[in-house]
Each structure stands twice: as C-alpha cells, then as structure tokens.
Amino acid sequence: MELQDTAEALKPSPASKRERDDTRQEQVALLERILHKDNLNHAYKRVVSNGGSPGIDGMTVGELLPYLKTQGEAIRQMLLEGAYRPQPVRRVEIPKPDGGVRQLGIPTVLDRWVQQAVAQILTDVFDPGFSGQSFGFRPGRSAHQAIRAARGHIEEGFGWVVDLDIEQFFDRVNHDKLMALVARKVSDKRVLKLIRAYLESGVMLGGVKAKSQEGTPQGGPLSPLLANIYLDELDKELERRGHRFVRYADDVNIYLRSKKAAERTLKSITTFIGRRLKLKVNRTKSAADRPNKRKFLGVSFYKQKGKARNFIHRKSIARFKAKVREITSRSNGMSMVWRIEKLNRLIIGWVNYFRIADMKELARKMDSWIRRRIRMCYWKQWKRIKTKHDNLVTLGIEDRKAWEIANTRKGYWHTAGSYILSTSLTNEYLEKIGLISLTKRLSLMC
C-alpha cells in the first residue's frame, strides 16, 4: 500500500504531461519539419557546396536547381504522401591504403538533397543524446578533438589501448536493428518508412539492380548519422563499464592501465559487438597493444616528460607519398601548372590535418623530396638536348656546364638531384612559380 501523499507525488503533473504531449505531437509532425522551406533550402546549399559525382541518373549538382524549380513541389508532395521512391546508388570502389577496397555508394543528387534534409532535422533529435566520447560526423566535433581526448587518457596513465576494427561496418549494419534504434526517438511513421526506403534502395551493378539486405552505403548524407545512432549502443555499453574510450565513426580505441585488462576487454567487447550489434570484429586488424604501435586517425601516440604526443603513422606518410608520385609521374604528360595546383591542394590539406603531430623534421624531408620530383618533371619535359641547354642557360648556368649536363646519360631521378639542377631550378624559383612549402605552411599554422 502507498501513503496518499506518496501516491499523489507519483502522479504526473499537468505540466509534465503537456510537455510529453507537445514532444509527441512534434515527433508526429517530424516530416513537416523536414520538408519545411527553410530546411530544404539549407539542404540544397549543403549538397551544392559538397559537390560530388552524379548518381545513376547522370544529374549533376549544377542541374539540381533547375530541376527543383519545376519538380520540387511535386517531389515534396510525394514525400508527404509516402509515394517517393529513392533510386539505387551507384557503386564505386575506392582503394584502401592498407589493401582491399571500400565500397562507396553514390546516391543521385536528388536523393542526396532529400537525405540531407532528413539528416539536418534528425541530428537535432539524436545528437544531444550521443556520448561525449563520440567525435565523428557530429556538429562542432572533429578528428583533432578525438586525438586530443586520446592523449588525455594516455597522460592519465592508461597506457594500453584496445584498437577495434569493425569488419565492413557500413556494409554489415543490420536494418531491423538500426530501425528499432531510430524508432526510439522517431515516432513519425512516414519518416521511418522513408529511412527504411533508403536503406533498401539497392545498388546498381552493371545495369542490374541488386537488393540491399543489410548495410548503409557510404556516400550519402544520411549514412554518417545512422552509423552514429547504431554505434551509440557500443558507446553506452563502454560508459556503463566505466571505460576510457574515444570513437570516431567506426574507429574505436579503448584505453586501459594494463595489458591483462586490455586483452580481457578486447575479448568481452568483441563478444558484445557480435551479439548485440550483429557485427563482426576483424581479429587480424584489432589488437590490445601500446598506443605507439597502433594507428588512430592517421597518427600514433608516445609520451615525453609525462605528456602524450603524436607522430604521423608510416602508413599515412606512405599514402601521402603515393599521391605525390601520382601527381609528379613523368608519364602523365600534364602541365607544370596542373602539377603545382594539385600538389598545393594536397600539401595544404595534409598540413592542416597533421599539424597536430610532430612533423617539423618530416616536413623538411618531404619538401626536399617533392622539389626533387618537380625538377625531374622539368628535366623530362625539356626532352631535347638543346632545349635542356637553353633552359639551363636562361636559369643562370654557365654555357659549358649547361652543355655538359644536357648531354648526360644519367637517369631522370639521378639528374634531378644534381648540383646543377638544384642551383638552376632553385627552391626560390619553385616557390616563385607557386609551389607551397610544407615547412612554411606548417609555420603559418602553428
């Protein structure tokens, strides 16, 4: 039996009941919020700014606005009536740095617009409830914040890491499980139906549509949010166990104090992911190890005088050098203007990201190597002996020395490192024609 006062206290107040009713009404009208003019306009701007390739229908980003001007209202009405059907995604395979390929699904531009509109509203619904240790694809959060959070755990004495690799995560997400998680906060059945339609829209392979029975294809604006909704189950479990961890999308690192605890956690979390999330941990790529022996978001960790610091992982360096080699390949026949422009974009992006790591010495070495490759490209482009001689003389080399090197039989790479080319195609000359230095770019960022 309950005391009368207690029973009364347990009854919901009219105010709290009104709040729940308002929330329920707001959720029921979620599709109207998604299809509001302001939200659709913002979604259009995001899709245009993101750019990207066309989907299976060939429509480009530039063609979206004229199409929406004539068909936008009809599409909006179809979405309200539940009659809209997403088109299959175009499958593209992207090589991974460590081998294999990543399956990327490119939706049509129109579907990207609708997905973006859905994602904007659902982010407001779900993001406030996500873990503070989740950093990937969330507003106001970044990879640098994730790296700093990991450094904080290491500095506090958590010197072992469980590095989890979830095998083919985006291709293996269970649709029923995901929809159940979405339905916890979304009661508008029209929105649930639309999300399910995107999950099951299929993939176009060689002109034949293949059904999507699992997975949420990478490439659409909605996919990152759905991934965070799915993996929030893992975050909550790690929080329940009191673990120190950092997650960026499907990259998960758990920090512990001892090797034994790390090995035990790797085993138990692998079991949890299999049973509760219906996903598989790649045992060959996952490990319990020291942070300096693992890669997280392109960097590894070490401690110096009690402070955790970063160095760029060798695989990240190898990937950067592979891109430079592609741009400065002697056989691609591209102009020097094109090469410089491509190199500058690569250098700016790389320094902007990896400035969080110790890279001053590496930047100096990379600068020297890149300049040598550019000199090699010039030497190849000049082709004829007389052209080589004339260009060297123009750049200030004495006539006899110019004829001597112009007639050399040594290879392009060897000649690119010679004293003559270093003093004709000088660092200052390469900077004058626009080549950005990693070292100078880094000094501006720090």
Residue pairs with C-beta under 8 A, 6 or more apart in sequence:
2 10
12 20
24 187
26 33
27 185
27 186
27 187
27 188
28 187
28 188
29 188
30 121
30 125
30 186
30 187
30 188
30 191
31 79
31 80
31 188
31 190
31 191
31 194
32 80
33 39
33 121
34 117
34 118
34 120
34 121
34 191
35 76
35 79
35 80
35 117
39 117
39 120
39 121
40 72
40 76
40 113
40 117
42 120
43 113
43 114
43 116
43 117
43 120
44 64
44 65
44 68
44 113
46 116
46 120
46 221
47 61
47 64
47 109
47 112
47 113
47 116
47 221
48 61
48 64
48 65
50 112
50 221
51 61
52 61
52 106
52 109
52 112
53 90
53 92
53 106
54 60
54 90
54 106
54 108
54 109
55 87
55 89
55 90
55 106
55 107
55 108
55 109
55 111
55 112
56 87
56 88
56 89
56 90
56 108
56 204
57 87
57 108
57 110
59 67
59 108
59 109
59 110
60 109
61 109
63 109
64 109
64 110
64 113
67 110
68 75
68 113
75 84
75 110
75 114
78 84
79 114
79 194
80 190
82 190
82 193
82 194
84 114
84 194
84 197
85 197
85 201
86 107
86 111
86 114
86 197
86 198
86 201
87 107
87 108
87 110
87 111
87 201
88 201
88 202
88 203
88 204
88 209
88 210
89 105
89 106
89 107
89 201
89 202
89 203
89 204
89 217
89 219
89 220
90 105
90 106
90 107
90 203
90 204
91 103
91 104
91 105
91 106
91 203
91 204
91 205
92 103
92 104
92 105
92 106
92 219
93 101
93 102
93 103
93 104
94 101
94 102
94 104
95 101
95 102
96 102
97 315
97 316
97 318
97 319
98 315
102 218
103 170
103 171
103 217
103 218
104 217
104 218
104 219
105 203
105 217
105 218
105 219
105 220
106 219
107 115
107 201
107 217
107 219
107 220
111 198
111 201
111 220
112 220
112 221
114 194
115 198
115 220
115 221
115 222
116 221
116 222
118 191
118 194
118 195
118 222
119 221
119 222
119 224
119 225
122 186
122 191
122 225
123 139
123 225
125 185
125 186
126 185
126 225
126 228
126 229
126 232
127 138
127 139
129 185
129 232
130 138
130 228
130 232
130 235
131 232
131 235
131 236
131 238
131 239
131 247
133 149
133 235
133 238
133 239
133 245
133 246
133 247
134 141
134 228
134 231
134 232
134 235
134 247
134 248
135 141
135 142
135 143
135 145
135 146
135 149
135 246
135 247
135 248
136 143
136 146
136 224
136 227
136 228
136 247
136 248
136 249
136 251
137 224
137 225
137 227
137 228
137 249
138 228
143 248
143 297
143 353
144 356
146 246
146 247
146 248
146 296
146 297
147 296
147 297
147 299
147 310
147 356
148 356
149 246
150 246
150 253
150 255
150 291
150 296
150 301
150 308
151 301
151 307
151 308
151 309
151 310
152 308
153 244
153 246
153 255
154 255
154 291
154 301
154 303
154 308
155 303
155 306
155 307
155 308
156 244
157 257
158 244
158 255
158 256
158 257
159 255
159 257
159 290
159 291
159 303
160 255
160 256
160 257
160 258
160 259
160 261
160 262
160 288
160 289
160 290
160 291
161 253
161 254
161 255
161 256
161 262
161 288
161 289
161 290
161 291
161 294
161 296
162 253
162 254
162 255
162 256
162 262
162 265
162 266
162 269
162 286
162 287
162 288
163 252
163 253
163 286
163 287
163 288
163 289
163 294
163 295
163 296
164 252
164 253
164 254
164 266
164 269
164 270
164 273
164 281
164 286
165 281
165 282
165 285
165 286
166 250
166 252
166 273
166 279
166 280
166 281
166 282
167 279
167 280
167 281
167 282
168 280
169 227
169 250
169 279
170 215
170 216
170 217
170 218
170 223
170 227
170 250
171 214
171 215
171 217
172 214
172 215
172 278
172 279
172 280
173 214
173 215
173 216
173 226
173 227
173 230
173 279
174 214
174 277
174 278
174 279
175 196
175 199
175 200
175 213
175 214
177 230
177 277
177 278
178 199
178 216
178 226
178 229
178 230
179 192
179 195
179 196
179 199
181 229
181 230
181 232
181 233
182 192
182 195
182 226
182 229
183 192
186 192
195 222
195 226
198 220
198 222
199 212
199 215
199 216
200 211
200 212
200 213
201 212
202 209
202 210
202 211
202 212
203 209
203 210
203 212
203 217
204 210
216 222
216 223
216 226
216 227
216 230
217 223
224 249
227 249
227 250
228 249
230 277
231 247
231 249
231 250
231 252
231 277
233 276
233 277
234 247
234 252
234 269
234 272
234 273
234 277
235 245
235 247
237 269
237 272
237 276
238 245
238 254
238 269
243 254
243 255
243 256
243 265
244 254
244 255
244 256
245 252
245 253
245 254
245 255
246 252
246 253
246 255
246 296
247 253
248 297
251 296
251 297
253 294
253 296
254 262
254 265
254 269
255 291
256 262
256 265
259 288
262 288
262 289
263 288
265 288
266 286
266 287
266 288
269 281
270 281
270 283
270 286
273 279
273 280
273 281
274 280
274 281
287 294
291 300
291 301
291 302
291 308
292 300
292 301
292 302
293 300
294 300
295 313
295 315
295 316
298 312
298 313
298 316
298 353
298 354
299 310
299 311
299 312
299 313
299 316
299 354
299 356
299 357
300 310
300 311
300 312
300 313
301 308
301 309
301 310
302 308
302 309
302 310
302 311
303 309
309 357
309 358
310 356
310 357
310 358
311 357
311 358
311 359
312 354
312 357
312 359
312 362
316 354
317 362
320 346
320 350
320 366
321 369
323 346
324 343
324 346
324 369
324 370
324 373
325 373
326 332
327 339
327 342
327 343
327 346
328 339
328 343
328 370
328 373
328 374
328 376
328 377
330 376
330 377
330 380
330 412
336 374
336 377
336 378
336 381
336 433
339 374
339 377
340 374
340 433
340 434
340 435
341 434
343 370
343 374
343 435
343 436
344 434
344 435
344 436
347 370
347 436
347 438
347 441
348 436
348 441
350 438
351 359
351 363
351 438
351 441
351 442
351 445
352 445
355 442
355 445
355 446
359 442
360 439
360 442
363 438
363 439
363 442
364 438
364 439
366 438
367 437
367 438
367 439
370 435
370 438
371 427
371 430
371 435
372 413
372 416
372 417
373 416
374 425
374 430
374 435
375 416
375 417
375 421
375 422
375 425
376 412
376 413
376 415
376 416
378 391
378 421
378 425
379 388
379 412
379 415
379 416
379 421
380 412
382 388
382 391
385 406
385 407
386 406
388 402
388 405
388 406
389 399
389 402
389 403
389 406
392 401
392 402
392 405
392 406
392 420
392 424
393 399
393 402
395 424
395 425
395 429
396 423
396 424
397 405
397 420
397 423
397 424
401 420
402 420
405 415
405 418
405 420
405 421
408 415
415 421
427 437
431 437
